[in-house]
């Protein structure tokens, strides 16, 4: 699929849901800063952005495990995790995270056509809300579903079902886009169209082609073109 800049949105899709980190927003630069600040506090050498980038989708726990080469049974794990989360929350005041290329234009077109877009994430509400506020996306986002709002998280379909319920939309003409196999599993379990964001934070051994997604995006700038392929009678 060729990439097109500012392509006109002409789709039958009636709802677009995104994962947050690594799909809608590139948050890895913030995590690189805070992980390396935490390492510095403990007299350890900094890690490359590339190494940290590979672990962002697996959450803060994975970042601590990778950075300090420990597991959750280590005596220091809980304190390191909490410190990382505190540093991240502070960092959000001056966030360097950005929407992925092409997605601001897509969101603008969705809004102009009254097609709601929302976020279904495993990122806790405290951090998600602050990030969206800082990027001036809070008033644009029609629904935000975080782990705080459900009893089961992705890959369980409950978060997507909740988003659809809040938006008054059904699964048939909804897409969910995510950069992790659990996102695709959640989409399949919710019976929405599953789109893999292969441009996101995939681990070195992860292959989006093996996730059984309905479609795969190699670039965020392809999203409008892909949605335009989804037309129904």
N, C-alpha and C positions, 0 to 999 in steps of 0.2 A: 504494500500500500504506500503510495507516495504521500509525503507530508505537504500540507497546504496551510499557508498562513492566512488567518482571517477568513476562512471559508464560511459561507452562509450555512447556518444550521437548518436542515430540512429533514426532520426525523419523525417517526411515529411514536418514539419513546415518550412516556408521560412522567417519568421520574428517574433522576440520576442520583445514585448514592455512591459515595466515595469512602474508602479507607482514608485515614488522615496522613500519618507519617509514611513517606515514601510513595505516596499515590497522588494525593492532592497537593501536599506541601512538602518541600524539601527541608526537613528539620535537622538533617545530619550536621550541618555546620554548627548549630547550637550545642549538640551533643559532643562534638569534637572539642569545643571550648571547655565544657564543664568536666568531661572525663579527664582531660589533660590538666585541668586545674586541680582536680581531686588527686591525680597521680603526683602532681607537684607538691601538694600538701604533705604527701607521704614520702617525699624524696625519691620518687620514681621517674624514669624517663618518659617523655611524651610518646603517644602512639600516633601513627599516621592517620590522616583523615580516611584513607581507604580502608584501613582495618576497622575503624569505628563504624564507618558507613555500612559494613557488612552485618553489623549486629543491631542496628537501630530498630529494625522491625521486630526483633525478639524482646525488646523492652529493656528497662533499666536493670533488671536482675542479670540479664545476659551481658550487659555492658560492664557491670561490676565483675562478674565471673571472668570475662575475657581480659579486662584491664589488670586485674590483680591475680589472675590464675588461681582462683579459689572457687569452692562451691558453697552452697547455702548452709552447709554444716559448719563452716569455719566460724570461729568465735567473733571475728571482726565483720562478718558479712552484713549483718543487720545495720550496724552503724555506718558502714561504707555506703550501703544502699540509701539510707536516709539522708546522708550528707550529699550524695549525688542528686537526689530528688530536690533537696533544698537549693543546691546550686543551680539546678535547671530552672526552678521557679524564679529565682533571682534573675537568671539570664534572659528570661522571657520579657523582662522590662525593656531590654535593648536587643531583642531577637534579631538574628540575621537570617532567619528562615524566610523562604519565599514560595509563592505558588510555582508549580512547574510550568515551563514554557507552554504557551498556547491556552492554558486553562482559564486565565482571567477573561480572555475573549469568549471562551465557551460559556463560562458562568454568566457573563453579561448577556449573551444570546439566549440562554435558558431563561433568565429572568425576564427578558423582553417578551418571550413567548409564553410566560406564565407556566413554565415547566419547573416544578420545584426540584431543588437539589439539596442534598443533605450529607451528613457525615455519620458513619457507623464505625466506631473505633474501639480498640481495647485500651486506649489512653484514658486515664482517669479524668473526670470532669474538671477538676481544679486546674489542670495543666492545659486541657483542650480549650476551655473557655478563655483563659488568659491569652493563649496563642491566637485564637480567632479575633479577640478584641484588639490585640496589637497589630494584626494584619488587616483590620477593618473589614472583617468578614462576618462578624456576629450577626449583623442586621440582614445580611444577604443569605445566610444559611437558613433554610427552612426547617431543618430538624438536626439535632445533635444527639446521638445515642452513645453513651459511654458505659463502662462496666458498672458505674454507680446506679444506673437506671434499670438494670436487669438482674435476674438471678443466674442466668447462664450467658457466658461470653462466646464470641466466635471461637471455634467453628460452629457452635450451636446457632440455629436460625433465629432465636428469640430477638436479638438486637435488630435484625432486619425487619422482622415482623412488627416490632414496636415502631420503627421508623415509618413503615407503610401505614400502620394504624393512625399515627399522628398526622400523616399527610393525606389520609383518605385516598390512598392509591392501592391498586392491586399488584400482584407480582408479575402479571403477564407482560406488561409494558414498562417494566422497571429494569434498570441495569445496576449492578454493583461492581465497582472497580477496585481491585486491591492487589498488593504486591507480595502477598504471602499465600501459601497453600491454604491456610486456614480461612482466608478471605474467600477463596474460590469454593471451598467446602461449605462455608456459611451461605454463600449465594445459591449453590446447588441445593442445599438443605431447605432454603426458603423458596425455591422454585422461581428465582429471578434469573435474568440473563447474567452470566458470570464472565467478567472481563479481567484478564490478568494484566497487571501493569509490570511488564518485564523490565521497564526502565527504573524500577524502584530499588529497594534495599534487599536484593536477593543475596543469600549466602553463596559462598563460592561453589558449593556443590548443588545448589538449587537450580532446577530446570523448569521454567514455566510451562514448557511443552508437555511435561508429565503431570500437570495438575488437572487436566481434563476441563479446562476453561472452555467456554463457548467461543471466545475470541482472545487474542493476545495483542497487546499494544507494545511495540518496541520503543515507542517515543510518545511522550505526552502530547506532542503536537499532532499526532494521528487521531486523537480522540474524536474530534468533530467529524472527520471523514468516516470513522467507524460508525458513529451514531447515525450518520446519514445513510448508511447501508441498511439500517434497521427500519424498514417501512412495512406496514401491515395493511392488509386489505380492509 
